């Protein structure tokens, strides 16, 4: 192999590997974006469930007070 051929082969290898890195970087960014969207959706779902729990706890406390008040009246 001549020095010129070696130089050309090395240049082609660098170009090929650079393109592979670009493709991998695009894939990484796509996955990060999709993961971020999914995390945000899950956090929204979680927040809705927490809000419902808090609402239900408030309703439960009101029912318990109502039952206790009725029990005192009946006594």
HELIX and SHEET records of a PDB file:
HELIX    1   1 UNK A    3  UNK A   74  1                                  72    
END                                                                             
